[in-house]
């Protein structure tokens, strides 16, 4: 289901412009952000900021909220195929790229009854025009437009008159195979815990090796690269690795672009300096190289890198654990949602239950996963349906979800 997109005009555009001005006035009063800052703290700052904007708008600019449908909500529903529908109280979202004469675009959510808010004096865009507006605002995910008084959706109970056969709602994952889900216990729990510890040791070893390689490249770059190469910029190292039968580590040296006063030069590749500590050959990616330790390093750093490289342990795989009984045509992954660990098997057909494990419905797994994703975005999840709560309790797990207060900046 495609969300309608309107280009605001007349009274609606004027209301959005005035709300944006009020938002900018509040922004001007905010203290500078102190870096470094965690994502959680950044989210709290944003919530507090928009709470101030919302309070100002509700006290002094309430007619503008009414004009833009921000004083009344609709109930929108979405569902992952094979799971339980989730309902949210939602409001129109308004975006602009700013500028001297900003254009404003509204994305009003569609209710499960098929209705949505229609802004006055505005144009409903065609599919082609909507695509152009999306590219203008979001640039394929590379751009964050200005959001005018954004209000996060909040989970609510599924309406009693919701009908999967006739109601309007989004369905995700159509045609995808439904995985097999299990709760590990006994022997399967031991297998998962053993894998977790092995993975921690493997990750620690690879972190030590990759940090040593980064340090060696930067050290050599500072010696061998001249001003013509870096033009006053700083440098950083990108590194990624894949492990099959032979470890392959891909590395690149790049400019940070800070001396240019813009990000235009950030990420541009630099020549890879040669060294007695390592050897390189060009990789497929632009500016990237496959790096290996020197065959007979003479420096302490080079010998340290080679010793780490030569002792890379096998990458742990859950698929190798006998207690998990992974079929040849499937793979198993461990995911943690709602404070519980789940074994996720990609096999589309039913498979035997792993040793001592408990089967879990995909509907329950999907529900707690989306609950965690909601909380990560500052959204109160919908209340868990009674049938899923009963299954959760039967599995011996603690109460998963207690609905909380709405966030302070949600309109009443």
N, C-alpha and C positions, 0 to 999 in steps of 0.2 A: 504494500500500500504506500503510494507516494504522498508525502505531506504537501499540502498546498503551499504556495509561496506567493506573497503579495508584495508589490512595490508600493510603498506608502505614498500617498499624495494628500493634498489639501489639509483638512483638520487633523488627520492621522499623522501626517509627516510633521506638522507643526507641534503636535503633542510629543512625538518622539524627539524632536529637536530640543524642546524645552526640558524634557526629562534628562537628555544627555547633558545639557548645560548644568542642571542641578547635580548630576552625577560627577561632573568635572569639578564643581565647586567643593563637593565633599572630598574628592580625591586630593585637591590642593591642600586640605587640612591634615592629611595623613602624614605621620612621621616617616622618614626614610626607612626602607627595609634594611635590616642588618644581616649581611651575609657572613658566613654561610648560613643557610636556613633549610630546614627539612620540608618535605612536601606537605606533611601534616600541619606544620606551623604556617606554611604559605596558604594552605586551604583555610585555616582558622582566620588568618588576616583577611582573606577575600570574603569570608562569611560575615565577619564583623563590619567590613567596609560596606557591603551591600545591605546589611541590616540598617546602617546609618542612612544610606540612600533611601531605602524603603520607608524608614520612619519619617524622613523629611518629606517624601512624596505624599505619604498618607496624611500628614498634618497640613501641608500647604498646597499640594498639587493633586488632590484626589480626582478632580474632573479629568485630568490627563490620563490617570490610570483607567478610568471608565471608558474614555475614548479608545484606548488601546486594548481593552479586554483584560487588563491586568488586575481587575477587582473581582473577577469571577472565573471559575475554573471549569474544566470538563474532565470526565473520567475516561482515560485512554487505557486500552488493554493490549498487551503483547503476550506472545507465547512461543516457546521453543517447541518444535515438533516432538511429540512424545512426552511432553511435560505438562504442567498445570498453568493455566493463564494467570498473569499478574496484572493487577490494576493500579493505576497511578492517577492522582489528582495533578493535573497539568495546566500550564498557562502558556500563552503565546510567547515566542522568543523573537526578539527584535535585534537586528545586527546592522552595522554600518562600518565602512572603511574610514569614516571621518573625512577630513579635508574642509576647505572653505565652503563648499556647497554639498554637504553629505547627502547621499541617497540612503534611505532606510528600507529594509526588507523584513517582512514579518513571516514567521513560520508558525501558524496556528495549529495546535494538535487536533487530531480528529477523534471525537468521542466514540465509544463503542456503539452509539446510536447513529453514527454516520454524520454528526453535525460538527461544525467548527465555527469559531468567531470570524466574522467578516468585517474588516476595518473599513470605515467610511472613506470615500474619495480615493480609493486605492484600486490598483489593477491586479487582477489575478493573472499570474504569468503562465504562459504555455510551458509545455515540457522543455522545449528548446530554450526558452527564455529563463526558466528555472535553472537549467544546467549552466547557462551563462552567469546567472547571479551567484550560483554556488562557486563557480570558478573565480569570480571576482572577489567574493568574500573569503573563501577558504583556500583557494589555490591548491586544490587537491590534498589538503591537510598540511600544507606548508605555511599557512598564514592563520593567525588568530585575529579575527575582526573584533571591533568594539561591540560588546554586548550591552544593550540598553536595559537596565534594571532586570537582570536575569533572575528568574525564580526557579529553583530546582523542583522537579516533580517530587511528590511524596506518595509513598505506598499507601493504599487503602484496601479494604476488603473488596473482593469481587462482587459487583452488584448482583442482586438476586435474579434480575431479569436478563442477565447476560446469557446469550445462547450461542454456542460455538458454531451452530449451523447457519445463523442469520445475522449475528452481530458483526460489526466492523472492528477488525483488529489486525495487528501485524503478526505474521507467523515466520519464525526464523528457523533455518536449518531444514527447509523442505527437501525431501528426497535423501537426506543423510541417514546413514545406518545408525540405529540406536545401539550404543555400546553396552557392554556388560559391566556392572558396577558391584563392588564388594567392599565390606568393612573388614579389614584384616584383624585376625585374632589368633592366639596360639601360635602354631608353626608359621603361618603366613605373616603374623605380626613380627615374629623373630626375624623372618627373611627381610621384611621391610626395614626393620631397625638396623640389621647388619648392612644392608645396602646403603642406608643413610650415613652410617659411620664410614664405610668405605668411600663414599662419594665425598665426604668432608676431607678425608685424607688426600684423595686424588686432587680435589680443588685447591687444597693448600699447597700441594707440590707444584701444580701448574701455575699458581699465582706467584710462587717464589721464582720459578723459571722465567715467566714472562716479565716480571718486574726487573730481573737481572738483565734480560735482553733489552728492555726499554732504556735502562740506565746506560748500558754499553753503547747503544746507538746515539743517545743524546750526548754522551761524553765525547764520542768521536765527532759528532756533528759540530759541536762547539769549537773543536780544534780545526776541522777541515773546511767548513763552509764559510764563505766570505760575505761581505755586505751586499754584493751583487746578487747573492742567492736569497738572503732573508730580508734585505731592505729594512732593517730595523725591527722586524717582527720577532716575536717569540716563536718557539717551536714546540710541537707535541708529537707524540707517537701513537698511532693507531695499531692495534694488534688483535688478531683473531687466530684461532687454531681449530683444526679438525683432526680427529684421531681415527685412523682405520688401521691397516696393518703397519703403516709407517706414520709417525707424527708429522704433521705439516703445519708450520706456523707462518702466517702471513703478516707482514709488517709494513708500515709506511711512515714516513716522516713528513710532517705538514706544518704550514705556517698558521699562526693563530690570528693574523690579520689585525691585531690590536693597534699597530702603529698607523694604520690607514684611516682611523677614525670611523671605520665602517666594517661590516662583515664581508665585504666583497672579496677580499683575499683570504679569508679564513678557510682553511681546509685545502688550500692549493698545495700540491705535492712538491717536495724538495728532493734534490738528488740524495740517494742513499750513500752515506760515506762508507768507504772500505775500512776494514779493521783486521788486526791479527786475532781478534777474539771470536769473529763469526764470519760466515760466508753467505752471500746472497745471490739469488737469480730472479729475473723478472717474473712476476706473476701475471695472471690474466687481467686483474684489475688495474686501472690506470694509476701509476705512481706506487704500486705495491710490489713487494718482493717476498719470495720464500726465503726464510732465514734459518740457518742451521749453525751449530757451533763449529769453530775451526777444528779440523781433524787432529791437529797437534798444537793446541794453544800454548803460548809461552808465558802469558800473564796470569796472575792469580785470579782475576775476574773471568778470563777466558776458560781456565781450568774448572772454575766453579760452575760456569754455564754448561760446559760439556758434561760434568758429573751429574748435574740435574737432568739434562737432556737424555743421557744414557740410562737413567733410572726411572723414566716416566712409567708409572704403574699402568696396568690395563685399566681402561675406563670401565667402571662398574656398570652392570646392566641388570635391571630387575628381571629381564627375560631369561636370565641364566639360573634363577633361583628355582630349584625343583619343587619347593613347597607351593609355588605360585602356579604351576601347571600351565604355562603359557603355550597355546597351540602354535603350530608352525606357521599358520597363516595370520597370526595376530601379534600384537605387542601389548605390553602392560606399562602403565604410567602411574605414579603416585601423585595425588593431589590432596591438598588440605583445605577444606572449607568448613565454616561453622565450628571450628575447633576440633574437627574430626578428620582422620586420614581415610582416603578412599583409594581403592585399586581400580583403575580405569582400563578395561580391556577393549581393544579396537575391534575385536571380532564381532561381526554383525549377527551371527547365529548364536544360540545359547551355548555356553561352554560349561564344563563341570565346575562346581564351586571349588575355589582354591582351599587347601588344607586348613581346616578350623575357621575359615572365613564365613561371613554372613552376607547373603545376597541383599542388595539395596536397589530399590526402584530407581530408574533414571529420573523419574519425576522428582523424587526427594533430592537426589544428587544435584539436579539442575536448580532446584529451588534454593538450596543453601549456597550454591555457587553464586547465583545472582544476588542473593542477600549480601554476601561479602562484597561483590562488585558495587552494589548500591552504597553500602557504608563507606567504601573507599572513595566514592564521589560525594559524600556528605548527604546522601539521600536516605530517608527513613524507609526501610523495606516494607512491603505489604505484610499483614499478619499471615502466618503460615496456616494453610488450610488444615482443618481438623484431621483429615485422613493422613496427611503427611506428618502432622504432629504425633499422631498415634504410632506411625511407623518409626519415627525418630525415637520415641520413648521405648518402643518394643525392642529396638536395637541396643537399649541400655545406655543411651547417650543422655547427657544433661539437657535441660530445656534450652532450646536453641534461640528462640526469638521472643523478645518482649517489645511490643511497639513503644516507641519513645515520643517525646514531645516533638512537634514540628520545629524545624529550624526557625530562628528568630525572624528571618527576613521573608518568610512565606506569608503572603496576604492571608488574612483570616477568612 
